[in-house]
Amino acid sequence: MSKSILQRNVSLARALSKIGYTSRKQAERLILEGRVKVNGKIILNPSYRCSISRDKILVDGEKLQKKKLTYVIMNKPVGVLTTRSD
């Protein structure tokens, strides 16, 4: 059985993305600029392995936490359009 994303070690850039803070590309920039700390230490390597649930991750001094997601379920009737553009 595989571990959830919160329990396993992932790259720091991916962790920032999974938390919902920013995209991986933007996360890499933040890390390379020295704006990200893990457990009180500035990390300059986007590939640094960390745990979303166990490590304390800060960006510009702000502690990041996994955002609670809300799921909406809809029984789509015939003829209802479910796209951003037609």
N, CA, C and O atoms as a Maestro MAE file, in Angstrom:
{
 s_m_m2io_version
 :::
 2.0.0
}

f_m_ct {
 s_m_title
 :::
 protein
 m_atom[344] {
  # First column is atom index #
  i_m_mmod_type
  r_m_x_coord
  r_m_y_coord
  r_m_z_coord
  i_m_residue_number
  s_m_chain_name
  s_m_pdb_residue_name
  s_m_pdb_atom_name
  i_m_atomic_number
  :::
  1 25 0.850 -1.182 0.000 1 A "MET " " N  " 7
  2 3 0.000 0.000 0.000 1 A "MET " " CA " 6
  3 2 0.891 1.239 0.000 1 A "MET " " C  " 6
  4 15 1.846 1.312 0.773 1 A "MET " " O  " 8
  5 25 0.593 2.198 -0.845 2 A "SER " " N  " 7
  6 3 1.427 3.389 -0.939 2 A "SER " " CA " 6
  7 2 1.040 4.412 0.122 2 A "SER " " C  " 6
  8 15 -0.112 4.485 0.551 2 A "SER " " O  " 8
  9 25 2.036 5.202 0.536 3 A "LYS " " N  " 7
  10 3 1.794 6.262 1.512 3 A "LYS " " CA " 6
  11 2 1.124 7.430 0.825 3 A "LYS " " C  " 6
  12 15 1.291 7.632 -0.378 3 A "LYS " " O  " 8
  13 25 0.362 8.202 1.591 4 A "SER " " N  " 7
  14 3 -0.244 9.395 1.012 4 A "SER " " CA " 6
  15 2 0.838 10.431 0.765 4 A "SER " " C  " 6
  16 15 1.927 10.337 1.331 4 A "SER " " O  " 8
  17 25 0.555 11.405 -0.063 5 A "ILE " " N  " 7
  18 3 1.503 12.463 -0.398 5 A "ILE " " CA " 6
  19 2 1.939 13.221 0.852 5 A "ILE " " C  " 6
  20 15 3.057 13.733 0.902 5 A "ILE " " O  " 8
  21 25 1.071 13.301 1.864 6 A "LEU " " N  " 7
  22 3 1.418 14.020 3.088 6 A "LEU " " CA " 6
  23 2 2.454 13.289 3.922 6 A "LEU " " C  " 6
  24 15 3.191 13.926 4.675 6 A "LEU " " O  " 8
  25 25 2.530 11.969 3.810 7 A "GLN " " N  " 7
  26 3 3.415 11.177 4.656 7 A "GLN " " CA " 6
  27 2 4.768 10.890 4.032 7 A "GLN " " C  " 6
  28 15 5.732 10.666 4.764 7 A "GLN " " O  " 8
  29 25 4.880 10.888 2.718 8 A "ARG " " N  " 7
  30 3 6.163 10.524 2.115 8 A "ARG " " CA " 6
  31 2 7.011 11.758 1.816 8 A "ARG " " C  " 6
  32 15 6.506 12.879 1.772 8 A "ARG " " O  " 8
  33 25 8.284 11.535 1.615 9 A "ASN " " N  " 7
  34 3 9.199 12.624 1.286 9 A "ASN " " CA " 6
  35 2 9.082 12.967 -0.189 9 A "ASN " " C  " 6
  36 15 9.157 12.093 -1.052 9 A "ASN " " O  " 8
  37 25 8.895 14.252 -0.463 10 A "VAL " " N  " 7
  38 3 8.786 14.753 -1.831 10 A "VAL " " CA " 6
  39 2 9.735 15.940 -1.977 10 A "VAL " " C  " 6
  40 15 10.241 16.457 -0.981 10 A "VAL " " O  " 8
  41 25 9.976 16.371 -3.208 11 A "SER " " N  " 7
  42 3 10.838 17.535 -3.407 11 A "SER " " CA " 6
  43 2 10.147 18.760 -2.798 11 A "SER " " C  " 6
  44 15 8.920 18.830 -2.738 11 A "SER " " O  " 8
  45 25 10.949 19.709 -2.356 12 A "LEU " " N  " 7
  46 3 10.410 20.911 -1.734 12 A "LEU " " CA " 6
  47 2 9.507 21.676 -2.699 12 A "LEU " " C  " 6
  48 15 8.461 22.186 -2.295 12 A "LEU " " O  " 8
  49 25 9.901 21.760 -3.967 13 A "ALA " " N  " 7
  50 3 9.074 22.445 -4.963 13 A "ALA " " CA " 6
  51 2 7.714 21.755 -5.087 13 A "ALA " " C  " 6
  52 15 6.686 22.426 -5.185 13 A "ALA " " O  " 8
  53 25 7.701 20.434 -5.083 14 A "ARG " " N  " 7
  54 3 6.440 19.697 -5.177 14 A "ARG " " CA " 6
  55 2 5.612 19.888 -3.911 14 A "ARG " " C  " 6
  56 15 4.388 19.996 -3.979 14 A "ARG " " O  " 8
  57 25 6.271 19.929 -2.762 15 A "ALA " " N  " 7
  58 3 5.556 20.136 -1.506 15 A "ALA " " CA " 6
  59 2 4.810 21.470 -1.528 15 A "ALA " " C  " 6
  60 15 3.646 21.537 -1.132 15 A "ALA " " O  " 8
  61 25 5.476 22.535 -1.991 16 A "LEU " " N  " 7
  62 3 4.825 23.846 -2.063 16 A "LEU " " CA " 6
  63 2 3.634 23.808 -3.010 16 A "LEU " " C  " 6
  64 15 2.618 24.463 -2.774 16 A "LEU " " O  " 8
  65 25 3.767 23.045 -4.071 17 A "SER " " N  " 7
  66 3 2.680 22.895 -5.024 17 A "SER " " CA " 6
  67 2 1.516 22.110 -4.416 17 A "SER " " C  " 6
  68 15 0.362 22.518 -4.541 17 A "SER " " O  " 8
  69 25 1.811 20.998 -3.764 18 A "LYS " " N  " 7
  70 3 0.771 20.153 -3.180 18 A "LYS " " CA " 6
  71 2 0.044 20.846 -2.035 18 A "LYS " " C  " 6
  72 15 -1.147 20.612 -1.828 18 A "LYS " " O  " 8
  73 25 0.739 21.688 -1.297 19 A "ILE " " N  " 7
  74 3 0.112 22.453 -0.222 19 A "ILE " " CA " 6
  75 2 -0.898 23.436 -0.813 19 A "ILE " " C  " 6
  76 15 -1.847 23.843 -0.143 19 A "ILE " " O  " 8
  77 25 -0.682 23.811 -2.069 20 A "GLY " " N  " 7
  78 3 -1.575 24.755 -2.724 20 A "GLY " " CA " 6
  79 2 -1.062 26.179 -2.662 20 A "GLY " " C  " 6
  80 15 -1.804 27.124 -2.928 20 A "GLY " " O  " 8
  81 25 0.217 26.337 -2.308 21 A "TYR " " N  " 7
  82 3 0.779 27.674 -2.178 21 A "TYR " " CA " 6
  83 2 1.068 28.309 -3.529 21 A "TYR " " C  " 6
  84 15 0.760 29.481 -3.747 21 A "TYR " " O  " 8
  85 25 1.663 27.533 -4.445 22 A "THR " " N  " 7
  86 3 2.052 28.056 -5.754 22 A "THR " " CA " 6
  87 2 2.333 26.901 -6.712 22 A "THR " " C  " 6
  88 15 2.281 25.735 -6.318 22 A "THR " " O  " 8
  89 25 2.626 27.222 -7.951 23 A "SER " " N  " 7
  90 3 2.990 26.198 -8.934 23 A "SER " " CA " 6
  91 2 4.410 25.710 -8.652 23 A "SER " " C  " 6
  92 15 5.161 26.366 -7.930 23 A "SER " " O  " 8
  93 25 4.775 24.574 -9.214 24 A "ARG " " N  " 7
  94 3 6.139 24.060 -9.024 24 A "ARG " " CA " 6
  95 2 7.177 25.016 -9.587 24 A "ARG " " C  " 6
  96 15 8.223 25.228 -8.973 24 A "ARG " " O  " 8
  97 25 6.899 25.598 -10.751 25 A "LYS " " N  " 7
  98 3 7.840 26.516 -11.393 25 A "LYS " " CA " 6
  99 2 8.086 27.737 -10.505 25 A "LYS " " C  " 6
  100 15 9.232 28.135 -10.297 25 A "LYS " " O  " 8
  101 25 7.013 28.326 -9.984 26 A "GLN " " N  " 7
  102 3 7.154 29.475 -9.090 26 A "GLN " " CA " 6
  103 2 7.819 29.050 -7.783 26 A "GLN " " C  " 6
  104 15 8.596 29.815 -7.212 26 A "GLN " " O  " 8
  105 25 7.527 27.848 -7.305 27 A "ALA " " N  " 7
  106 3 8.152 27.344 -6.074 27 A "ALA " " CA " 6
  107 2 9.670 27.243 -6.255 27 A "ALA " " C  " 6
  108 15 10.431 27.586 -5.350 27 A "ALA " " O  " 8
  109 25 10.102 26.775 -7.415 28 A "GLU " " N  " 7
  110 3 11.541 26.682 -7.686 28 A "GLU " " CA " 6
  111 2 12.185 28.058 -7.597 28 A "GLU " " C  " 6
  112 15 13.276 28.196 -7.044 28 A "GLU " " O  " 8
  113 25 11.520 29.077 -8.135 29 A "ARG " " N  " 7
  114 3 12.058 30.448 -8.066 29 A "ARG " " CA " 6
  115 2 12.168 30.920 -6.619 29 A "ARG " " C  " 6
  116 15 13.190 31.478 -6.219 29 A "ARG " " O  " 8
  117 25 11.115 30.695 -5.840 30 A "LEU " " N  " 7
  118 3 11.120 31.104 -4.436 30 A "LEU " " CA " 6
  119 2 12.267 30.441 -3.670 30 A "LEU " " C  " 6
  120 15 12.941 31.080 -2.862 30 A "LEU " " O  " 8
  121 25 12.472 29.161 -3.937 31 A "ILE " " N  " 7
  122 3 13.527 28.404 -3.256 31 A "ILE " " CA " 6
  123 2 14.894 28.938 -3.649 31 A "ILE " " C  " 6
  124 15 15.739 29.171 -2.785 31 A "ILE " " O  " 8
  125 25 15.120 29.133 -4.939 32 A "LEU " " N  " 7
  126 3 16.416 29.623 -5.416 32 A "LEU " " CA " 6
  127 2 16.703 31.047 -4.931 32 A "LEU " " C  " 6
  128 15 17.865 31.433 -4.803 32 A "LEU " " O  " 8
  129 25 15.657 31.825 -4.662 33 A "GLU " " N  " 7
  130 3 15.824 33.177 -4.135 33 A "GLU " " CA " 6
  131 2 16.093 33.183 -2.632 33 A "GLU " " C  " 6
  132 15 16.317 34.245 -2.052 33 A "GLU " " O  " 8
  133 25 16.073 31.997 -1.987 34 A "GLY " " N  " 7
  134 3 16.352 31.908 -0.561 34 A "GLY " " CA " 6
  135 2 15.191 32.334 0.321 34 A "GLY " " C  " 6
  136 15 15.399 32.744 1.463 34 A "GLY " " O  " 8
  137 25 13.983 32.241 -0.189 35 A "ARG " " N  " 7
  138 3 12.803 32.689 0.551 35 A "ARG " " CA " 6
  139 2 12.086 31.560 1.284 35 A "ARG " " C  " 6
  140 15 11.085 31.802 1.957 35 A "ARG " " O  " 8
  141 25 12.591 30.314 1.161 36 A "VAL " " N  " 7
  142 3 11.918 29.161 1.757 36 A "VAL " " CA " 6
  143 2 12.798 28.532 2.830 36 A "VAL " " C  " 6
  144 15 13.990 28.305 2.621 36 A "VAL " " O  " 8
  145 25 12.190 28.254 3.984 37 A "LYS " " N  " 7
  146 3 12.876 27.571 5.081 37 A "LYS " " CA " 6
  147 2 12.156 26.269 5.388 37 A "LYS " " C  " 6
  148 15 10.930 26.182 5.318 37 A "LYS " " O  " 8
  149 25 12.946 25.262 5.729 38 A "VAL " " N  " 7
  150 3 12.396 23.993 6.203 38 A "VAL " " CA " 6
  151 2 13.022 23.746 7.566 38 A "VAL " " C  " 6
  152 15 14.243 23.657 7.695 38 A "VAL " " O  " 8
  153 25 12.183 23.637 8.569 39 A "ASN " " N  " 7
  154 3 12.628 23.425 9.943 39 A "ASN " " CA " 6
  155 2 13.658 24.459 10.367 39 A "ASN " " C  " 6
  156 15 14.638 24.127 11.033 39 A "ASN " " O  " 8
  157 25 13.438 25.718 9.982 40 A "GLY " " N  " 7
  158 3 14.292 26.820 10.400 40 A "GLY " " CA " 6
  159 2 15.545 27.041 9.573 40 A "GLY " " C  " 6
  160 15 16.319 27.953 9.866 40 A "GLY " " O  " 8
  161 25 15.763 26.231 8.550 41 A "LYS " " N  " 7
  162 3 16.965 26.344 7.718 41 A "LYS " " CA " 6
  163 2 16.582 26.748 6.293 41 A "LYS " " C  " 6
  164 15 15.689 26.152 5.691 41 A "LYS " " O  " 8
  165 25 17.268 27.771 5.758 42 A "ILE " " N  " 7
  166 3 17.012 28.184 4.370 42 A "ILE " " CA " 6
  167 2 17.484 27.077 3.436 42 A "ILE " " C  " 6
  168 15 18.607 26.586 3.550 42 A "ILE " " O  " 8
  169 25 16.614 26.697 2.517 43 A "ILE " " N  " 7
  170 3 16.925 25.646 1.541 43 A "ILE " " CA " 6
  171 2 16.996 26.293 0.163 43 A "ILE " " C  " 6
  172 15 16.074 26.999 -0.246 43 A "ILE " " O  " 8
  173 25 18.091 26.051 -0.549 44 A "LEU " " N  " 7
  174 3 18.290 26.622 -1.883 44 A "LEU " " CA " 6
  175 2 18.167 25.585 -2.998 44 A "LEU " " C  " 6
  176 15 18.375 25.903 -4.169 44 A "LEU " " O  " 8
  177 25 17.831 24.353 -2.638 45 A "ASN " " N  " 7
  178 3 17.739 23.262 -3.596 45 A "ASN " " CA " 6
  179 2 16.269 22.855 -3.766 45 A "ASN " " C  " 6
  180 15 15.682 22.304 -2.834 45 A "ASN " " O  " 8
  181 25 15.659 23.114 -4.935 46 A "PRO " " N  " 7
  182 3 14.259 22.742 -5.152 46 A "PRO " " CA " 6
  183 2 14.004 21.236 -5.039 46 A "PRO " " C  " 6
  184 15 12.868 20.820 -4.812 46 A "PRO " " O  " 8
  185 25 15.048 20.417 -5.196 47 A "SER " " N  " 7
  186 3 14.902 18.968 -5.118 47 A "SER " " CA " 6
  187 2 15.060 18.431 -3.693 47 A "SER " " C  " 6
  188 15 14.956 17.224 -3.472 47 A "SER " " O  " 8
  189 25 15.310 19.316 -2.729 48 A "TYR " " N  " 7
  190 3 15.453 18.921 -1.325 48 A "TYR " " CA " 6
  191 2 14.228 18.117 -0.900 48 A "TYR " " C  " 6
  192 15 13.096 18.540 -1.130 48 A "TYR " " O  " 8
  193 25 14.451 16.960 -0.281 49 A "ARG " " N  " 7
  194 3 13.355 16.077 0.115 49 A "ARG " " CA " 6
  195 2 12.809 16.485 1.477 49 A "ARG " " C  " 6
  196 15 13.565 16.686 2.428 49 A "ARG " " O  " 8
  197 25 11.488 16.603 1.558 50 A "CYS " " N  " 7
  198 3 10.851 16.972 2.816 50 A "CYS " " CA " 6
  199 2 9.494 16.272 2.920 50 A "CYS " " C  " 6
  200 15 8.989 15.700 1.954 50 A "CYS " " O  " 8
  201 25 8.931 16.337 4.110 51 A "SER " " N  " 7
  202 3 7.624 15.748 4.365 51 A "SER " " CA " 6
  203 2 6.631 16.872 4.646 51 A "SER " " C  " 6
  204 15 6.858 17.702 5.526 51 A "SER " " O  " 8
  205 25 5.543 16.894 3.902 52 A "ILE " " N  " 7
  206 3 4.534 17.938 4.081 52 A "ILE " " CA " 6
  207 2 3.943 17.881 5.485 52 A "ILE " " C  " 6
  208 15 3.668 18.925 6.077 52 A "ILE " " O  " 8
  209 25 3.745 16.684 6.025 53 A "SER " " N  " 7
  210 3 3.083 16.554 7.325 53 A "SER " " CA " 6
  211 2 4.038 16.690 8.504 53 A "SER " " C  " 6
  212 15 3.613 17.098 9.585 53 A "SER " " O  " 8
  213 25 5.305 16.362 8.330 54 A "ARG " " N  " 7
  214 3 6.233 16.375 9.465 54 A "ARG " " CA " 6
  215 2 7.128 17.604 9.528 54 A "ARG " " C  " 6
  216 15 7.502 18.026 10.622 54 A "ARG " " O  " 8
  217 25 7.482 18.190 8.393 55 A "ASP " " N  " 7
  218 3 8.410 19.317 8.382 55 A "ASP " " CA " 6
  219 2 7.663 20.650 8.462 55 A "ASP " " C  " 6
  220 15 6.542 20.787 7.972 55 A "ASP " " O  " 8
  221 25 8.317 21.625 9.093 56 A "LYS " " N  " 7
  222 3 7.772 22.979 9.198 56 A "LYS " " CA " 6
  223 2 8.308 23.774 8.007 56 A "LYS " " C  " 6
  224 15 9.505 24.055 7.938 56 A "LYS " " O  " 8
  225 25 7.435 24.136 7.076 57 A "ILE " " N  " 7
  226 3 7.824 24.828 5.853 57 A "ILE " " CA " 6
  227 2 7.334 26.268 5.937 57 A "ILE " " C  " 6
  228 15 6.157 26.517 6.196 57 A "ILE " " O  " 8
  229 25 8.253 27.221 5.714 58 A "LEU " " N  " 7
  230 3 7.911 28.640 5.739 58 A "LEU " " CA " 6
  231 2 8.355 29.306 4.446 58 A "LEU " " C  " 6
  232 15 9.419 28.992 3.913 58 A "LEU " " O  " 8
  233 25 7.537 30.228 3.943 59 A "VAL " " N  " 7
  234 3 7.897 31.067 2.802 59 A "VAL " " CA " 6
  235 2 7.781 32.505 3.279 59 A "VAL " " C  " 6
  236 15 6.715 32.936 3.719 59 A "VAL " " O  " 8
  237 25 8.873 33.241 3.192 60 A "ASP " " N  " 7
  238 3 8.914 34.625 3.659 60 A "ASP " " CA " 6
  239 2 8.422 34.738 5.109 60 A "ASP " " C  " 6
  240 15 7.763 35.712 5.477 60 A "ASP " " O  " 8
  241 25 8.749 33.735 5.918 61 A "GLY " " N  " 7
  242 3 8.385 33.746 7.335 61 A "GLY " " CA " 6
  243 2 6.975 33.271 7.636 61 A "GLY " " C  " 6
  244 15 6.598 33.183 8.804 61 A "GLY " " O  " 8
  245 25 6.189 32.963 6.617 62 A "GLU " " N  " 7
  246 3 4.808 32.511 6.792 62 A "GLU " " CA " 6
  247 2 4.763 30.995 6.803 62 A "GLU " " C  " 6
  248 15 5.206 30.356 5.849 62 A "GLU " " O  " 8
  249 25 4.226 30.402 7.884 63 A "LYS " " N  " 7
  250 3 4.116 28.951 7.977 63 A "LYS " " CA " 6
  251 2 3.029 28.461 7.031 63 A "LYS " " C  " 6
  252 15 1.922 29.000 7.004 63 A "LYS " " O  " 8
  253 25 3.358 27.439 6.262 64 A "LEU " " N  " 7
  254 3 2.414 26.896 5.284 64 A "LEU " " CA " 6
  255 2 1.759 25.642 5.826 64 A "LEU " " C  " 6
  256 15 2.402 24.822 6.481 64 A "LEU " " O  " 8
  257 25 0.490 25.506 5.549 65 A "GLN " " N  " 7
  258 3 -0.258 24.323 5.930 65 A "GLN " " CA " 6
  259 2 -1.100 23.878 4.754 65 A "GLN " " C  " 6
  260 15 -1.500 24.686 3.916 65 A "GLN " " O  " 8
  261 25 -1.361 22.605 4.701 66 A "LYS " " N  " 7
  262 3 -2.188 22.048 3.638 66 A "LYS " " CA " 6
  263 2 -3.576 22.666 3.708 66 A "LYS " " C  " 6
  264 15 -4.212 22.666 4.762 66 A "LYS " " O  " 8
  265 25 -4.035 23.186 2.592 67 A "LYS " " N  " 7
  266 3 -5.363 23.783 2.536 67 A "LYS " " CA " 6
  267 2 -6.422 22.692 2.492 67 A "LYS " " C  " 6
  268 15 -6.253 21.662 1.841 67 A "LYS " " O  " 8
  269 25 -7.515 22.943 3.198 68 A "LYS " " N  " 7
  270 3 -8.619 21.997 3.180 68 A "LYS " " CA " 6
  271 2 -9.357 22.157 1.855 68 A "LYS " " C  " 6
  272 15 -9.728 23.267 1.475 68 A "LYS " " O  " 8
  273 25 -9.564 21.064 1.166 69 A "LEU " " N  " 7
  274 3 -10.243 21.091 -0.130 69 A "LEU " " CA " 6
  275 2 -11.733 20.873 0.037 69 A "LEU " " C  " 6
  276 15 -12.174 20.159 0.938 69 A "LEU " " O  " 8
  277 25 -12.496 21.490 -0.832 70 A "THR " " N  " 7
  278 3 -13.938 21.285 -0.881 70 A "THR " " CA " 6
  279 2 -14.269 20.667 -2.226 70 A "THR " " C  " 6
  280 15 -13.864 21.173 -3.272 70 A "THR " " O  " 8
  281 25 -14.996 19.588 -2.189 71 A "TYR " " N  " 7
  282 3 -15.391 18.909 -3.414 71 A "TYR " " CA " 6
  283 2 -16.884 19.126 -3.643 71 A "TYR " " C  " 6
  284 15 -17.684 19.027 -2.713 71 A "TYR " " O  " 8
  285 25 -17.250 19.421 -4.885 72 A "VAL " " N  " 7
  286 3 -18.643 19.601 -5.245 72 A "VAL " " CA " 6
  287 2 -19.002 18.484 -6.220 72 A "VAL " " C  " 6
  288 15 -18.325 18.271 -7.226 72 A "VAL " " O  " 8
  289 25 -20.065 17.788 -5.904 73 A "ILE " " N  " 7
  290 3 -20.519 16.687 -6.758 73 A "ILE " " CA " 6
  291 2 -21.840 17.102 -7.387 73 A "ILE " " C  " 6
  292 15 -22.737 17.606 -6.711 73 A "ILE " " O  " 8
  293 25 -21.943 16.879 -8.696 74 A "MET " " N  " 7
  294 3 -23.151 17.284 -9.399 74 A "MET " " CA " 6
  295 2 -23.627 16.154 -10.297 74 A "MET " " C  " 6
  296 15 -22.845 15.554 -11.034 74 A "MET " " O  " 8
  297 25 -24.892 15.882 -10.224 75 A "ASN " " N  " 7
  298 3 -25.509 14.941 -11.155 75 A "ASN " " CA " 6
  299 2 -25.913 15.760 -12.371 75 A "ASN " " C  " 6
  300 15 -26.933 16.449 -12.350 75 A "ASN " " O  " 8
  301 25 -25.118 15.686 -13.426 76 A "LYS " " N  " 7
  302 3 -25.296 16.550 -14.594 76 A "LYS " " CA " 6
  303 2 -26.457 16.065 -15.458 76 A "LYS " " C  " 6
  304 15 -26.397 14.995 -16.065 76 A "LYS " " O  " 8
  305 25 -27.503 16.868 -15.500 77 A "PRO " " N  " 7
  306 3 -28.632 16.509 -16.373 77 A "PRO " " CA " 6
  307 2 -28.247 16.623 -17.860 77 A "PRO " " C  " 6
  308 15 -27.315 17.349 -18.209 77 A "PRO " " O  " 8
  309 25 -28.951 15.922 -18.707 78 A "VAL " " N  " 7
  310 3 -28.723 15.986 -20.145 78 A "VAL " " CA " 6
  311 2 -28.911 17.417 -20.608 78 A "VAL " " C  " 6
  312 15 -29.873 18.081 -20.222 78 A "VAL " " O  " 8
  313 25 -27.984 17.896 -21.442 79 A "GLY " " N  " 7
  314 3 -28.080 19.244 -21.991 79 A "GLY " " CA " 6
  315 2 -27.358 20.311 -21.185 79 A "GLY " " C  " 6
  316 15 -27.272 21.458 -21.624 79 A "GLY " " O  " 8
  317 25 -26.829 19.952 -19.999 80 A "VAL " " N  " 7
  318 3 -26.090 20.923 -19.189 80 A "VAL " " CA " 6
  319 2 -24.632 20.927 -19.655 80 A "VAL " " C  " 6
  320 15 -24.002 19.873 -19.749 80 A "VAL " " O  " 8
  321 25 -24.109 22.101 -19.941 81 A "LEU " " N  " 7
  322 3 -22.744 22.259 -20.424 81 A "LEU " " CA " 6
  323 2 -21.798 22.415 -19.244 81 A "LEU " " C  " 6
  324 15 -22.024 23.274 -18.391 81 A "LEU " " O  " 8
  325 25 -20.731 21.597 -19.171 82 A "THR " " N  " 7
  326 3 -19.776 21.674 -18.059 82 A "THR " " CA " 6
  327 2 -18.362 21.884 -18.600 82 A "THR " " C  " 6
  328 15 -17.510 21.000 -18.517 82 A "THR " " O  " 8
  329 25 -18.136 23.063 -19.148 83 A "THR " " N  " 7
  330 3 -16.828 23.425 -19.669 83 A "THR " " CA " 6
  331 2 -16.628 24.912 -19.452 83 A "THR " " C  " 6
  332 15 -17.592 25.646 -19.232 83 A "THR " " O  " 8
  333 25 -15.388 25.360 -19.514 84 A "ARG " " N  " 7
  334 3 -15.110 26.778 -19.328 84 A "ARG " " CA " 6
  335 2 -15.495 27.602 -20.552 84 A "ARG " " C  " 6
  336 15 -15.827 28.782 -20.437 84 A "ARG " " O  " 8
  337 25 -15.448 26.970 -21.725 85 A "SER " " N  " 7
  338 3 -15.837 27.680 -22.937 85 A "SER " " CA " 6
  339 2 -16.518 26.717 -23.895 85 A "SER " " C  " 6
  340 15 -16.215 25.524 -23.918 85 A "SER " " O  " 8
  341 25 -17.423 27.239 -24.670 86 A "ASP " " N  " 7
  342 3 -18.194 26.398 -25.591 86 A "ASP " " CA " 6
  343 2 -17.558 26.401 -26.962 86 A "ASP " " C  " 6
  344 15 -18.060 25.750 -27.877 86 A "ASP " " O  " 8
  :::
 }
 m_bond[343] {
  # First column is bond index #
  i_m_from
  i_m_to
  i_m_order
  :::
  1 1 2 1
  2 2 3 1
  3 3 4 2
  4 3 5 1
  5 5 6 1
  6 6 7 1
  7 7 8 2
  8 7 9 1
  9 9 10 1
  10 10 11 1
  11 11 12 2
  12 11 13 1
  13 13 14 1
  14 14 15 1
  15 15 16 2
  16 15 17 1
  17 17 18 1
  18 18 19 1
  19 19 20 2
  20 19 21 1
  21 21 22 1
  22 22 23 1
  23 23 24 2
  24 23 25 1
  25 25 26 1
  26 26 27 1
  27 27 28 2
  28 27 29 1
  29 29 30 1
  30 30 31 1
  31 31 32 2
  32 31 33 1
  33 33 34 1
  34 34 35 1
  35 35 36 2
  36 35 37 1
  37 37 38 1
  38 38 39 1
  39 39 40 2
  40 39 41 1
  41 41 42 1
  42 42 43 1
  43 43 44 2
  44 43 45 1
  45 45 46 1
  46 46 47 1
  47 47 48 2
  48 47 49 1
  49 49 50 1
  50 50 51 1
  51 51 52 2
  52 51 53 1
  53 53 54 1
  54 54 55 1
  55 55 56 2
  56 55 57 1
  57 57 58 1
  58 58 59 1
  59 59 60 2
  60 59 61 1
  61 61 62 1
  62 62 63 1
  63 63 64 2
  64 63 65 1
  65 65 66 1
  66 66 67 1
  67 67 68 2
  68 67 69 1
  69 69 70 1
  70 70 71 1
  71 71 72 2
  72 71 73 1
  73 73 74 1
  74 74 75 1
  75 75 76 2
  76 75 77 1
  77 77 78 1
  78 78 79 1
  79 79 80 2
  80 79 81 1
  81 81 82 1
  82 82 83 1
  83 83 84 2
  84 83 85 1
  85 85 86 1
  86 86 87 1
  87 87 88 2
  88 87 89 1
  89 89 90 1
  90 90 91 1
  91 91 92 2
  92 91 93 1
  93 93 94 1
  94 94 95 1
  95 95 96 2
  96 95 97 1
  97 97 98 1
  98 98 99 1
  99 99 100 2
  100 99 101 1
  101 101 102 1
  102 102 103 1
  103 103 104 2
  104 103 105 1
  105 105 106 1
  106 106 107 1
  107 107 108 2
  108 107 109 1
  109 109 110 1
  110 110 111 1
  111 111 112 2
  112 111 113 1
  113 113 114 1
  114 114 115 1
  115 115 116 2
  116 115 117 1
  117 117 118 1
  118 118 119 1
  119 119 120 2
  120 119 121 1
  121 121 122 1
  122 122 123 1
  123 123 124 2
  124 123 125 1
  125 125 126 1
  126 126 127 1
  127 127 128 2
  128 127 129 1
  129 129 130 1
  130 130 131 1
  131 131 132 2
  132 131 133 1
  133 133 134 1
  134 134 135 1
  135 135 136 2
  136 135 137 1
  137 137 138 1
  138 138 139 1
  139 139 140 2
  140 139 141 1
  141 141 142 1
  142 142 143 1
  143 143 144 2
  144 143 145 1
  145 145 146 1
  146 146 147 1
  147 147 148 2
  148 147 149 1
  149 149 150 1
  150 150 151 1
  151 151 152 2
  152 151 153 1
  153 153 154 1
  154 154 155 1
  155 155 156 2
  156 155 157 1
  157 157 158 1
  158 158 159 1
  159 159 160 2
  160 159 161 1
  161 161 162 1
  162 162 163 1
  163 163 164 2
  164 163 165 1
  165 165 166 1
  166 166 167 1
  167 167 168 2
  168 167 169 1
  169 169 170 1
  170 170 171 1
  171 171 172 2
  172 171 173 1
  173 173 174 1
  174 174 175 1
  175 175 176 2
  176 175 177 1
  177 177 178 1
  178 178 179 1
  179 179 180 2
  180 179 181 1
  181 181 182 1
  182 182 183 1
  183 183 184 2
  184 183 185 1
  185 185 186 1
  186 186 187 1
  187 187 188 2
  188 187 189 1
  189 189 190 1
  190 190 191 1
  191 191 192 2
  192 191 193 1
  193 193 194 1
  194 194 195 1
  195 195 196 2
  196 195 197 1
  197 197 198 1
  198 198 199 1
  199 199 200 2
  200 199 201 1
  201 201 202 1
  202 202 203 1
  203 203 204 2
  204 203 205 1
  205 205 206 1
  206 206 207 1
  207 207 208 2
  208 207 209 1
  209 209 210 1
  210 210 211 1
  211 211 212 2
  212 211 213 1
  213 213 214 1
  214 214 215 1
  215 215 216 2
  216 215 217 1
  217 217 218 1
  218 218 219 1
  219 219 220 2
  220 219 221 1
  221 221 222 1
  222 222 223 1
  223 223 224 2
  224 223 225 1
  225 225 226 1
  226 226 227 1
  227 227 228 2
  228 227 229 1
  229 229 230 1
  230 230 231 1
  231 231 232 2
  232 231 233 1
  233 233 234 1
  234 234 235 1
  235 235 236 2
  236 235 237 1
  237 237 238 1
  238 238 239 1
  239 239 240 2
  240 239 241 1
  241 241 242 1
  242 242 243 1
  243 243 244 2
  244 243 245 1
  245 245 246 1
  246 246 247 1
  247 247 248 2
  248 247 249 1
  249 249 250 1
  250 250 251 1
  251 251 252 2
  252 251 253 1
  253 253 254 1
  254 254 255 1
  255 255 256 2
  256 255 257 1
  257 257 258 1
  258 258 259 1
  259 259 260 2
  260 259 261 1
  261 261 262 1
  262 262 263 1
  263 263 264 2
  264 263 265 1
  265 265 266 1
  266 266 267 1
  267 267 268 2
  268 267 269 1
  269 269 270 1
  270 270 271 1
  271 271 272 2
  272 271 273 1
  273 273 274 1
  274 274 275 1
  275 275 276 2
  276 275 277 1
  277 277 278 1
  278 278 279 1
  279 279 280 2
  280 279 281 1
  281 281 282 1
  282 282 283 1
  283 283 284 2
  284 283 285 1
  285 285 286 1
  286 286 287 1
  287 287 288 2
  288 287 289 1
  289 289 290 1
  290 290 291 1
  291 291 292 2
  292 291 293 1
  293 293 294 1
  294 294 295 1
  295 295 296 2
  296 295 297 1
  297 297 298 1
  298 298 299 1
  299 299 300 2
  300 299 301 1
  301 301 302 1
  302 302 303 1
  303 303 304 2
  304 303 305 1
  305 305 306 1
  306 306 307 1
  307 307 308 2
  308 307 309 1
  309 309 310 1
  310 310 311 1
  311 311 312 2
  312 311 313 1
  313 313 314 1
  314 314 315 1
  315 315 316 2
  316 315 317 1
  317 317 318 1
  318 318 319 1
  319 319 320 2
  320 319 321 1
  321 321 322 1
  322 322 323 1
  323 323 324 2
  324 323 325 1
  325 325 326 1
  326 326 327 1
  327 327 328 2
  328 327 329 1
  329 329 330 1
  330 330 331 1
  331 331 332 2
  332 331 333 1
  333 333 334 1
  334 334 335 1
  335 335 336 2
  336 335 337 1
  337 337 338 1
  338 338 339 1
  339 339 340 2
  340 339 341 1
  341 341 342 1
  342 342 343 1
  343 343 344 2
  :::
 }
}
